[in-house]
Amino acid sequence: MITLNRDAPETLYQQLFNYFKEQILSGAMKAGKRLPASRALADELDISRTSVVNAYDALESAGLIVSRERRGLFVVDKLPILYAEWMLSDGDFIPAAASHVSESQEFPSLISLSVGSLPVDFMPVEAMRRALNAVLDRDAGAALGYEPTEGYKPLRRAIADQLHSRGMNVKADEVLVTGGCQQAIDLAVQSLVPPNGILLTTDPTYIGLIDIARTRNLELITIPWSDQGIDLAGLETLIQERRPHLFYLMTTFLNPTGAVLSMQQRRHLLTLAATYQLPILEDGVYDGFDYEDAGLPSLRALDESGLVLYASGFSKTVVPGTRIGYLISSPQLYSRISRVKQAADVCTPGLNQRAMTELLRSGQLNAHLEVVRHACKHRRDALLAALQRYASGTWTWTTPMGGLYIWVEIPSNGPTAVELLQKAADLGVDFAIGASFSPNANWPYHLRLNFSSYAPPVLEEGIRRLWTAWLAC
Ligand SMILES: Cc1ncc(COP(=O)(O)O)c(C=O)c1O
């Protein structure tokens, strides 16, 4: 019996979506079961047919039901693995969900803990298929033509709205749509750092920033980021002595360590930037990908000086292959940066931009992200538990509140991370070595482990192999 609450904060369509989702995931509605016709259900519940159609659309986008031509809508034969794991991570034992998760428990010959993205079975395939079809039906050839270099206007508006909800006062005109966050960083660097100029970053830092500095022949200088945060006194001296052109950093869930810059350090950093008129490029690619609501306001949200540029995108947390990111700059810089973008690639593909706009506007992107976050949290906990089981007392590691990585330190009187990697690869597991996140090759005894790519039993097996490798070194 479906009961809907007209006074609840959730809309009727969301309640109906949740009702069917739980019925399907709990096994109460089995594979192949037909859903009631929308008109009949709307009459029975005394609600509009649109609410039912919207709920069915969302279920189809989530891959929980399929439409069979002229016969109606049916529960899918195979549940998306992402949903099954999400139900288990909620703590309830759900037989239907568990049976789907256990199907994936074969151990690959190489368990790669070095990757930096979500697994392909977490991608919102159905939602994207429907968004692309809707865009082509609606916009026809316009979806396949050139877009303005600045980006598809409705997408720029949707991004500005999303940033508003995170406390950032951004206008659509300040949003430049880019080919992923990587291009956003590159464009900002090209626009603000002259040839042979000085780029400042933290140590460790994002590996892609090191690549940009090297390929563009820039001098990369660093300030250490330890357990206590960034060395701000050292930073001030460095700024006075070297006068860098730009400071790039990730403030939330630093890749590789998962660290979050404290509120006090954020404010102090902004004061330094204003004092020395140092532009900051804040990389917020993991903002919002939070497991414990640990996120703090971004520097961009706190900034009053206009010195903070903000780069982010949708790759790390949803769909890397669409290559959609964005750069938020200032009215003074915007046209200069757009010209650099125009020279680089004319525009970001319009079809992808339009489909992403659909996903954002319909709320499907956020709904999907919510499920992905739950599943990733479940996987993070599984990797932490495996580390505890094998390496407790010998290795130490971080417990990241968001992002995709755990940063592990191995004893400095044993093998280095490079030596361990050689042995580990022989035993069928790999990881990213700490030194690759440092322009100075620091962190020789650190490893970055990704936890998003495998189901918990595979992660456990990966750590078992890694520990065996370490013992054998
Ligand atoms: C910190 C950071 N910034 C930017 C990127 C690039 O993201 P995109 O795929 O959107 O270009 C990555 C990808 O690994 C990242 O980790």
The ligand as an SDF file (V2000), in Angstrom:
LIG
                    3D

 16 16  0  0  0  0  0  0  0  0999 V2000
   42.8210   17.8190   -7.7630 C   0  0  0  0  0  0  0  0  0  0  0  0
   42.4070   17.5830   -9.1620 C   0  0  0  0  0  0  0  0  0  0  0  0
   42.1490   18.6450   -9.9520 N   0  0  0  0  0  0  0  0  0  0  0  0
   41.7860   18.4860  -11.2330 C   0  0  0  0  0  0  0  0  0  0  0  0
   41.6660   17.2390  -11.7850 C   0  0  0  0  0  0  0  0  0  0  0  0
   41.2900   17.1310  -13.2490 C   0  0  0  0  0  0  0  0  0  0  0  0
   39.9330   16.8930  -13.3590 O   0  0  0  0  0  0  0  0  0  0  0  0
   39.2050   16.7890  -14.8130 P   0  0  0  0  0  0  0  0  0  0  0  0
   39.0890   15.3460  -15.1320 O   0  0  0  0  0  0  0  0  0  0  0  0
   37.8800   17.4630  -14.5700 O   0  0  0  0  0  0  0  0  0  0  0  0
   40.0170   17.5350  -15.7860 O   0  0  0  0  0  0  0  0  0  0  0  0
   41.9090   16.1130  -11.0030 C   0  0  0  0  0  0  0  0  0  0  0  0
   41.8410   14.7620  -11.5740 C   0  0  0  0  0  0  0  0  0  0  0  0
   42.4000   13.8050  -11.0700 O   0  0  0  0  0  0  0  0  0  0  0  0
   42.2740   16.2860   -9.6410 C   0  0  0  0  0  0  0  0  0  0  0  0
   42.5020   15.2550   -8.8300 O   0  0  0  0  0  0  0  0  0  0  0  0
  1  2  1  0
  2  3  1  0
  2 15  2  0
  3  4  2  0
  4  5  1  0
  5  6  1  0
  5 12  2  0
  6  7  1  0
  7  8  1  0
  8  9  2  0
  8 10  1  0
  8 11  1  0
 12 13  1  0
 12 15  1  0
 13 14  2  0
 15 16  1  0
M  END
$$$$
